[in-house]
């Protein structure tokens, strides 16, 4: 929850149970507030490090059906990246899908 310069609170969210509780609390306490939905990938929700820059990578992965369950090994190499991107060349995972 944020607050504007005039003291009005801004309740961000799309009506989940968490925002409904905050909405109820603000109404009960008779505090001024605005409800603003969060839309995907708008200027309101982008962080400074996010951008529309193109990224590309190449790689390969192996999934092994082991006695302990499926295990996954992935290796990738970035071709196009930004200076602030975190590179993860190797990834290991395990478990089943839902």
N, CA, C and O atoms as CSV, one atom per row, in Angstrom:
chain,resi,resn,atom,element,x,y,z
A,1,UNK,N,N,0.852,-1.155,0.000
A,1,UNK,CA,C,0.000,0.000,0.000
A,1,UNK,C,C,0.905,1.227,0.000
A,1,UNK,O,O,1.885,1.286,0.743
A,2,UNK,N,N,0.577,2.184,-0.821
A,2,UNK,CA,C,1.337,3.418,-0.916
A,2,UNK,C,C,0.462,4.576,-0.442
A,2,UNK,O,O,-0.741,4.415,-0.238
A,3,UNK,N,N,1.073,5.729,-0.271
A,3,UNK,CA,C,0.321,6.903,0.153
A,3,UNK,C,C,0.660,8.059,-0.777
A,3,UNK,O,O,1.821,8.258,-1.134
A,4,UNK,N,N,-0.356,8.818,-1.166
A,4,UNK,CA,C,-0.150,9.969,-2.031
A,4,UNK,C,C,0.239,11.178,-1.195
A,4,UNK,O,O,0.232,11.124,0.035
A,5,UNK,N,N,0.580,12.275,-1.877
A,5,UNK,CA,C,0.997,13.493,-1.182
A,5,UNK,C,C,-0.111,14.076,-0.311
A,5,UNK,O,O,0.169,14.697,0.714
A,6,UNK,N,N,-1.366,13.881,-0.710
A,6,UNK,CA,C,-2.467,14.449,0.078
A,6,UNK,C,C,-2.936,13.502,1.176
A,6,UNK,O,O,-3.951,13.782,1.814
A,7,UNK,N,N,-2.242,12.397,1.423
A,7,UNK,CA,C,-2.578,11.496,2.511
A,7,UNK,C,C,-3.524,10.374,2.143
A,7,UNK,O,O,-3.850,9.545,2.993
A,8,UNK,N,N,-3.976,10.326,0.896
A,8,UNK,CA,C,-4.847,9.234,0.459
A,8,UNK,C,C,-4.006,7.991,0.222
A,8,UNK,O,O,-2.960,8.061,-0.423
A,9,UNK,N,N,-4.451,6.871,0.732
A,9,UNK,CA,C,-3.737,5.618,0.535
A,9,UNK,C,C,-4.118,5.010,-0.806
A,9,UNK,O,O,-5.257,5.142,-1.254
A,10,UNK,N,N,-3.162,4.346,-1.443
A,10,UNK,CA,C,-3.420,3.667,-2.708
A,10,UNK,C,C,-3.324,2.178,-2.444
A,10,UNK,O,O,-2.280,1.680,-2.021
A,11,UNK,N,N,-4.407,1.471,-2.694
A,11,UNK,CA,C,-4.453,0.031,-2.520
A,11,UNK,C,C,-4.295,-0.610,-3.891
A,11,UNK,O,O,-5.193,-0.535,-4.729
A,12,UNK,N,N,-3.136,-1.249,-4.113
A,12,UNK,CA,C,-2.854,-1.889,-5.392
A,12,UNK,C,C,-3.303,-3.328,-5.337
A,12,UNK,O,O,-3.080,-3.993,-4.325
A,13,UNK,N,N,-3.924,-3.834,-6.378
A,13,UNK,CA,C,-4.294,-5.236,-6.424
A,13,UNK,C,C,-5.518,-5.464,-7.270
A,13,UNK,O,O,-6.164,-4.526,-7.737
A,14,UNK,N,N,-5.825,-6.736,-7.459
A,14,UNK,CA,C,-6.917,-7.096,-8.367
A,14,UNK,C,C,-8.070,-7.782,-7.657
A,14,UNK,O,O,-8.785,-8.563,-8.285
A,15,UNK,N,N,-8.276,-7.526,-6.392
A,15,UNK,CA,C,-9.413,-8.096,-5.701
A,15,UNK,C,C,-9.188,-9.487,-5.144
A,15,UNK,O,O,-10.138,-10.261,-5.022
A,16,UNK,N,N,-7.952,-9.823,-4.803
A,16,UNK,CA,C,-7.705,-11.116,-4.164
A,16,UNK,C,C,-8.152,-11.034,-2.711
A,16,UNK,O,O,-8.533,-9.963,-2.239
A,17,UNK,N,N,-8.108,-12.142,-2.008
A,17,UNK,CA,C,-8.545,-12.131,-0.612
A,17,UNK,C,C,-7.682,-11.202,0.230
A,17,UNK,O,O,-8.179,-10.607,1.186
A,18,UNK,N,N,-6.407,-11.065,-0.102
A,18,UNK,CA,C,-5.545,-10.155,0.663
A,18,UNK,C,C,-5.947,-8.698,0.453
A,18,UNK,O,O,-6.000,-7.935,1.418
A,19,UNK,N,N,-6.226,-8.304,-0.766
A,19,UNK,CA,C,-6.620,-6.910,-0.976
A,19,UNK,C,C,-8.001,-6.649,-0.424
A,19,UNK,O,O,-8.300,-5.523,-0.027
A,20,UNK,N,N,-8.859,-7.664,-0.387
A,20,UNK,CA,C,-10.188,-7.465,0.177
A,20,UNK,C,C,-10.095,-7.190,1.676
A,20,UNK,O,O,-10.855,-6.375,2.199
A,21,UNK,N,N,-9.177,-7.858,2.371
A,21,UNK,CA,C,-9.009,-7.596,3.810
A,21,UNK,C,C,-8.518,-6.176,4.046
A,21,UNK,O,O,-8.993,-5.487,4.949
A,22,UNK,N,N,-7.563,-5.741,3.226
A,22,UNK,CA,C,-7.064,-4.373,3.364
A,22,UNK,C,C,-8.154,-3.367,3.021
A,22,UNK,O,O,-8.269,-2.326,3.670
A,23,UNK,N,N,-8.942,-3.668,2.020
A,23,UNK,CA,C,-10.066,-2.817,1.632
A,23,UNK,C,C,-11.043,-2.693,2.791
A,23,UNK,O,O,-11.469,-1.588,3.128
A,24,UNK,N,N,-11.399,-3.804,3.398
A,24,UNK,CA,C,-12.318,-3.806,4.528
A,24,UNK,C,C,-11.768,-2.986,5.692
A,24,UNK,O,O,-12.498,-2.213,6.312
A,25,UNK,N,N,-10.456,-3.159,5.993
A,25,UNK,CA,C,-9.841,-2.438,7.096
A,25,UNK,C,C,-9.890,-0.931,6.864
A,25,UNK,O,O,-10.234,-0.170,7.768
A,26,UNK,N,N,-9.546,-0.504,5.650
A,26,UNK,CA,C,-9.565,0.924,5.351
A,26,UNK,C,C,-10.975,1.499,5.465
A,26,UNK,O,O,-11.152,2.623,5.935
A,27,UNK,N,N,-11.975,0.737,5.037
A,27,UNK,CA,C,-13.356,1.192,5.153
A,27,UNK,C,C,-13.785,1.274,6.615
A,27,UNK,O,O,-14.422,2.247,7.020
A,28,UNK,N,N,-13.440,0.262,7.408
A,28,UNK,CA,C,-13.827,0.250,8.819
A,28,UNK,C,C,-13.186,1.397,9.594
A,28,UNK,O,O,-13.815,1.996,10.466
A,29,UNK,N,N,-11.923,1.700,9.268
A,29,UNK,CA,C,-11.223,2.792,9.957
A,29,UNK,C,C,-11.540,4.156,9.351
A,29,UNK,O,O,-11.043,5.180,9.820
A,30,UNK,N,N,-12.365,4.164,8.312
A,30,UNK,CA,C,-12.768,5.388,7.606
A,30,UNK,C,C,-11.562,6.200,7.142
A,30,UNK,O,O,-11.530,7.424,7.272
A,31,UNK,N,N,-10.575,5.493,6.599
A,31,UNK,CA,C,-9.384,6.143,6.052
A,31,UNK,C,C,-9.581,6.347,4.554
A,31,UNK,O,O,-10.100,5.457,3.880
A,32,UNK,N,N,-9.181,7.493,4.021
A,32,UNK,CA,C,-9.334,7.719,2.580
A,32,UNK,C,C,-8.367,6.832,1.791
A,32,UNK,O,O,-7.198,6.696,2.153
A,33,UNK,N,N,-8.873,6.230,0.704
A,33,UNK,CA,C,-8.020,5.388,-0.123
A,33,UNK,C,C,-8.576,5.310,-1.537
A,33,UNK,O,O,-9.750,5.582,-1.789
A,34,UNK,N,N,-7.685,4.926,-2.452
A,34,UNK,CA,C,-8.048,4.649,-3.843
A,34,UNK,C,C,-7.693,3.194,-4.121
A,34,UNK,O,O,-6.689,2.694,-3.616
A,35,UNK,N,N,-8.496,2.523,-4.907
A,35,UNK,CA,C,-8.176,1.165,-5.337
A,35,UNK,C,C,-7.724,1.229,-6.785
A,35,UNK,O,O,-8.454,1.719,-7.647
A,36,UNK,N,N,-6.520,0.734,-7.057
A,36,UNK,CA,C,-6.001,0.708,-8.429
A,36,UNK,C,C,-5.615,-0.715,-8.798
A,36,UNK,O,O,-4.826,-1.350,-8.097
A,37,UNK,N,N,-6.169,-1.218,-9.898
A,37,UNK,CA,C,-5.767,-2.555,-10.336
A,37,UNK,C,C,-4.359,-2.530,-10.922
A,37,UNK,O,O,-3.914,-1.513,-11.453
A,38,UNK,N,N,-3.675,-3.644,-10.823
A,38,UNK,CA,C,-2.349,-3.769,-11.433
A,38,UNK,C,C,-2.529,-4.479,-12.756
A,38,UNK,O,O,-3.009,-5.611,-12.801
A,39,UNK,N,N,-2.151,-3.825,-13.819
A,39,UNK,CA,C,-2.213,-4.425,-15.147
A,39,UNK,C,C,-0.842,-4.986,-15.487
A,39,UNK,O,O,0.176,-4.442,-15.057
A,40,UNK,N,N,-0.807,-6.045,-16.241
A,40,UNK,CA,C,0.475,-6.662,-16.554
A,40,UNK,C,C,1.287,-5.790,-17.493
A,40,UNK,O,O,0.775,-5.250,-18.474
A,41,UNK,N,N,2.554,-5.666,-17.172
A,41,UNK,CA,C,3.565,-5.002,-17.991
A,41,UNK,C,C,3.224,-3.569,-18.378
A,41,UNK,O,O,3.423,-3.176,-19.527
A,42,UNK,N,N,2.725,-2.803,-17.454
A,42,UNK,CA,C,2.511,-1.382,-17.699
A,42,UNK,C,C,3.647,-0.621,-17.052
A,42,UNK,O,O,4.463,-1.201,-16.335
A,43,UNK,N,N,3.704,0.656,-17.296
A,43,UNK,CA,C,4.722,1.481,-16.666
A,43,UNK,C,C,4.602,1.496,-15.155
A,43,UNK,O,O,5.584,1.758,-14.460
A,44,UNK,N,N,3.410,1.218,-14.632
A,44,UNK,CA,C,3.218,1.196,-13.193
A,44,UNK,C,C,3.884,-0.011,-12.552
A,44,UNK,O,O,4.302,0.057,-11.396
A,45,UNK,N,N,3.988,-1.107,-13.281
A,45,UNK,CA,C,4.506,-2.336,-12.680
A,45,UNK,C,C,5.925,-2.680,-13.108
A,45,UNK,O,O,6.518,-3.597,-12.540
A,46,UNK,N,N,6.488,-1.990,-14.075
A,46,UNK,CA,C,7.860,-2.282,-14.489
A,46,UNK,C,C,8.839,-1.736,-13.465
A,46,UNK,O,O,8.666,-0.625,-12.965
A,47,UNK,N,N,9.857,-2.510,-13.154
A,47,UNK,CA,C,10.920,-2.019,-12.293
A,47,UNK,C,C,11.982,-1.368,-13.170
A,47,UNK,O,O,12.018,-1.612,-14.376
A,48,UNK,N,N,12.849,-0.541,-12.583
A,48,UNK,CA,C,13.852,0.159,-13.403
A,48,UNK,C,C,14.772,-0.762,-14.195
A,48,UNK,O,O,15.266,-0.366,-15.251
A,49,UNK,N,N,15.015,-1.979,-13.715
A,49,UNK,CA,C,15.929,-2.869,-14.424
A,49,UNK,C,C,15.250,-3.669,-15.525
A,49,UNK,O,O,15.932,-4.351,-16.289
A,50,UNK,N,N,13.921,-3.605,-15.630
A,50,UNK,CA,C,13.238,-4.324,-16.693
A,50,UNK,C,C,13.188,-3.462,-17.943
A,50,UNK,O,O,13.067,-2.239,-17.866
A,51,UNK,N,N,13.279,-4.097,-19.068
A,51,UNK,CA,C,13.193,-3.362,-20.319
A,51,UNK,C,C,12.650,-4.281,-21.402
A,51,UNK,O,O,12.454,-5.476,-21.185
A,52,UNK,N,N,12.416,-3.707,-22.554
A,52,UNK,CA,C,11.922,-4.486,-23.686
A,52,UNK,C,C,13.072,-4.938,-24.580
A,52,UNK,O,O,12.844,-5.333,-25.723
A,53,UNK,N,N,14.296,-4.887,-24.076
A,53,UNK,CA,C,15.452,-5.297,-24.862
A,53,UNK,C,C,15.363,-6.784,-25.205
A,53,UNK,O,O,14.900,-7.594,-24.402
A,54,UNK,N,N,15.807,-7.121,-26.391
A,54,UNK,CA,C,15.757,-8.507,-26.862
A,54,UNK,C,C,16.881,-9.298,-26.201
A,54,UNK,O,O,18.012,-8.827,-26.087
A,55,UNK,N,N,16.546,-10.495,-25.774
A,55,UNK,CA,C,17.532,-11.414,-25.236
A,55,UNK,C,C,17.439,-12.722,-26.016
A,55,UNK,O,O,16.370,-13.095,-26.499
A,56,UNK,N,N,18.581,-13.417,-26.133
A,56,UNK,CA,C,18.591,-14.691,-26.854
A,56,UNK,C,C,19.624,-15.610,-26.212
A,56,UNK,O,O,20.655,-15.157,-25.714
A,57,UNK,N,N,19.334,-16.894,-26.233
A,57,UNK,CA,C,20.278,-17.872,-25.710
A,57,UNK,C,C,20.113,-19.184,-26.474
A,57,UNK,O,O,19.097,-19.422,-27.126
A,58,UNK,N,N,21.133,-20.020,-26.375
A,58,UNK,CA,C,21.080,-21.355,-26.957
A,58,UNK,C,C,21.472,-22.338,-25.861
A,58,UNK,O,O,22.233,-21.999,-24.954
A,59,UNK,N,N,20.948,-23.556,-25.951
A,59,UNK,CA,C,21.288,-24.533,-24.932
A,59,UNK,C,C,20.652,-25.872,-25.206
A,59,UNK,O,O,20.013,-26.093,-26.235
A,60,UNK,N,N,20.849,-26.762,-24.244
A,60,UNK,CA,C,20.301,-28.107,-24.344
A,60,UNK,C,C,19.928,-28.583,-22.954
A,60,UNK,O,O,20.449,-28.102,-21.948
A,61,UNK,N,N,19.019,-29.535,-22.923
A,61,UNK,CA,C,18.587,-30.085,-21.650
A,61,UNK,C,C,18.399,-31.588,-21.745
A,61,UNK,O,O,18.113,-32.128,-22.814
A,62,UNK,N,N,18.565,-32.249,-20.615
A,62,UNK,CA,C,18.372,-33.687,-20.531
A,62,UNK,C,C,17.437,-33.962,-19.363
A,62,UNK,O,O,17.616,-33.413,-18.275
A,63,UNK,N,N,16.445,-34.807,-19.586
A,63,UNK,CA,C,15.567,-35.256,-18.509
A,63,UNK,C,C,15.790,-36.757,-18.349
A,63,UNK,O,O,15.637,-37.525,-19.299
A,64,UNK,N,N,16.155,-37.162,-17.125
A,64,UNK,CA,C,16.433,-38.562,-16.828
A,64,UNK,C,C,15.380,-39.077,-15.852
A,64,UNK,O,O,15.171,-38.488,-14.791
A,65,UNK,N,N,14.735,-40.147,-16.200
A,65,UNK,CA,C,13.732,-40.758,-15.347
A,65,UNK,C,C,14.450,-41.675,-14.359
A,65,UNK,O,O,14.477,-42.890,-14.556
A,66,UNK,N,N,15.029,-41.114,-13.308
A,66,UNK,CA,C,15.844,-41.868,-12.353
A,66,UNK,C,C,14.962,-42.642,-11.373
A,66,UNK,O,O,13.750,-42.429,-11.327
A,67,UNK,N,N,15.556,-43.527,-10.600
A,67,UNK,CA,C,14.791,-44.252,-9.572
A,67,UNK,C,C,14.217,-43.322,-8.491
A,67,UNK,O,O,13.287,-43.698,-7.779
A,68,UNK,N,N,14.773,-42.111,-8.372
A,68,UNK,CA,C,14.309,-41.141,-7.377
A,68,UNK,C,C,13.266,-40.190,-7.947
A,68,UNK,O,O,12.779,-39.311,-7.235
A,69,UNK,N,N,12.921,-40.351,-9.202
A,69,UNK,CA,C,11.996,-39.452,-9.876
A,69,UNK,C,C,12.713,-38.744,-11.005
A,69,UNK,O,O,13.927,-38.894,-11.149
A,70,UNK,N,N,11.995,-37.977,-11.811
A,70,UNK,CA,C,12.637,-37.303,-12.939
A,70,UNK,C,C,13.654,-36.258,-12.488
A,70,UNK,O,O,13.381,-35.462,-11.588
A,71,UNK,N,N,14.814,-36.267,-13.112
A,71,UNK,CA,C,15.863,-35.271,-12.872
A,71,UNK,C,C,16.124,-34.537,-14.173
A,71,UNK,O,O,16.134,-35.135,-15.248
A,72,UNK,N,N,16.332,-33.243,-14.065
A,72,UNK,CA,C,16.528,-32.428,-15.263
A,72,UNK,C,C,17.838,-31.657,-15.156
A,72,UNK,O,O,18.139,-31.060,-14.122
A,73,UNK,N,N,18.608,-31.678,-16.232
A,73,UNK,CA,C,19.870,-30.941,-16.327
A,73,UNK,C,C,19.776,-30.047,-17.557
A,73,UNK,O,O,19.515,-30.532,-18.657
A,74,UNK,N,N,19.985,-28.761,-17.382
A,74,UNK,CA,C,19.940,-27.811,-18.492
A,74,UNK,C,C,21.227,-27.010,-18.535
A,74,UNK,O,O,21.774,-26.632,-17.499
A,75,UNK,N,N,21.703,-26.756,-19.739
A,75,UNK,CA,C,22.857,-25.869,-19.945
A,75,UNK,C,C,22.507,-24.908,-21.067
A,75,UNK,O,O,22.025,-25.324,-22.120
A,76,UNK,N,N,22.748,-23.628,-20.844
A,76,UNK,CA,C,22.456,-22.614,-21.855
A,76,UNK,C,C,23.533,-21.541,-21.813
A,76,UNK,O,O,24.194,-21.337,-20.795
A,77,UNK,N,N,23.690,-20.869,-22.930
A,77,UNK,CA,C,24.678,-19.800,-23.055
A,77,UNK,C,C,23.996,-18.585,-23.663
A,77,UNK,O,O,23.372,-18.698,-24.718
A,78,UNK,N,N,24.099,-17.417,-23.020
A,78,UNK,CA,C,23.434,-16.224,-23.564
A,78,UNK,C,C,24.157,-15.684,-24.797
A,78,UNK,O,O,25.384,-15.583,-24.812
A,79,UNK,N,N,23.390,-15.341,-25.825
A,79,UNK,CA,C,23.943,-14.699,-27.019
A,79,UNK,C,C,23.750,-13.193,-26.951
A,79,UNK,O,O,24.657,-12.430,-27.282
A,80,UNK,N,N,22.569,-12.768,-26.520
A,80,UNK,CA,C,22.266,-11.346,-26.339
A,80,UNK,C,C,21.772,-11.141,-24.916
A,80,UNK,O,O,20.810,-11.781,-24.491
A,81,UNK,N,N,22.425,-10.251,-24.180
A,81,UNK,CA,C,21.997,-9.984,-22.804
A,81,UNK,C,C,22.273,-8.531,-22.469
A,81,UNK,O,O,22.981,-7.836,-23.199
A,82,UNK,N,N,21.710,-8.078,-21.359
A,82,UNK,CA,C,21.942,-6.725,-20.868
A,82,UNK,C,C,22.969,-6.784,-19.738
A,82,UNK,O,O,23.190,-7.845,-19.154
A,83,UNK,N,N,23.586,-5.668,-19.435
A,83,UNK,CA,C,24.643,-5.647,-18.420
A,83,UNK,C,C,24.123,-6.021,-17.034
A,83,UNK,O,O,24.891,-6.519,-16.211
A,84,UNK,N,N,22.841,-5.795,-16.755
A,84,UNK,CA,C,22.280,-6.073,-15.436
A,84,UNK,C,C,21.629,-7.454,-15.345
A,84,UNK,O,O,21.109,-7.807,-14.286
A,85,UNK,N,N,21.641,-8.242,-16.417
A,85,UNK,CA,C,21.042,-9.580,-16.390
A,85,UNK,C,C,21.903,-10.539,-15.568
A,85,UNK,O,O,23.131,-10.499,-15.638
A,86,UNK,N,N,21.248,-11.396,-14.791
A,86,UNK,CA,C,21.956,-12.460,-14.084
A,86,UNK,C,C,21.995,-13.675,-14.998
A,86,UNK,O,O,20.956,-14.146,-15.459
A,87,UNK,N,N,23.186,-14.176,-15.255
A,87,UNK,CA,C,23.348,-15.309,-16.165
A,87,UNK,C,C,23.305,-16.599,-15.357
A,87,UNK,O,O,24.023,-16.743,-14.367
A,88,UNK,N,N,22.473,-17.524,-15.774
A,88,UNK,CA,C,22.380,-18.846,-15.152
A,88,UNK,C,C,22.618,-19.864,-16.263
A,88,UNK,O,O,21.694,-20.224,-16.992
A,89,UNK,N,N,23.862,-20.326,-16.390
A,89,UNK,CA,C,24.197,-21.218,-17.492
A,89,UNK,C,C,23.790,-22.659,-17.218
A,89,UNK,O,O,23.408,-23.378,-18.141
A,90,UNK,N,N,23.865,-23.083,-15.978
A,90,UNK,CA,C,23.539,-24.474,-15.640
A,90,UNK,C,C,22.377,-24.489,-14.664
A,90,UNK,O,O,22.337,-23.701,-13.719
A,91,UNK,N,N,21.431,-25.390,-14.899
A,91,UNK,CA,C,20.295,-25.532,-13.993
A,91,UNK,C,C,20.023,-27.016,-13.778
A,91,UNK,O,O,20.044,-27.816,-14.713
A,92,UNK,N,N,19.772,-27.351,-12.537
A,92,UNK,CA,C,19.441,-28.719,-12.156
A,92,UNK,C,C,18.091,-28.698,-11.458
A,92,UNK,O,O,17.837,-27.828,-10.625
A,93,UNK,N,N,17.229,-29.640,-11.787
A,93,UNK,CA,C,15.919,-29.702,-11.145
A,93,UNK,C,C,15.445,-31.130,-10.997
A,93,UNK,O,O,15.944,-32.040,-11.658
A,94,UNK,N,N,14.493,-31.309,-10.135
A,94,UNK,CA,C,13.942,-32.633,-9.923
A,94,UNK,C,C,12.502,-32.539,-9.469
A,94,UNK,O,O,12.055,-31.476,-9.037
A,95,UNK,N,N,11.783,-33.618,-9.560
A,95,UNK,CA,C,10.406,-33.648,-9.117
A,95,UNK,C,C,9.472,-33.978,-10.264
A,95,UNK,O,O,9.890,-34.182,-11.404
A,96,UNK,N,N,8.207,-34.021,-9.926
A,96,UNK,CA,C,7.202,-34.355,-10.908
A,96,UNK,C,C,6.392,-33.136,-11.276
A,96,UNK,O,O,6.397,-32.146,-10.545
A,97,UNK,N,N,5.700,-33.190,-12.388
A,97,UNK,CA,C,4.829,-32.104,-12.830
A,97,UNK,C,C,3.456,-32.282,-12.211
A,97,UNK,O,O,3.067,-33.396,-11.860
A,98,UNK,N,N,2.727,-31.194,-12.077
A,98,UNK,CA,C,1.365,-31.259,-11.558
A,98,UNK,C,C,0.427,-31.622,-12.677
A,98,UNK,O,O,-0.779,-31.732,-12.460
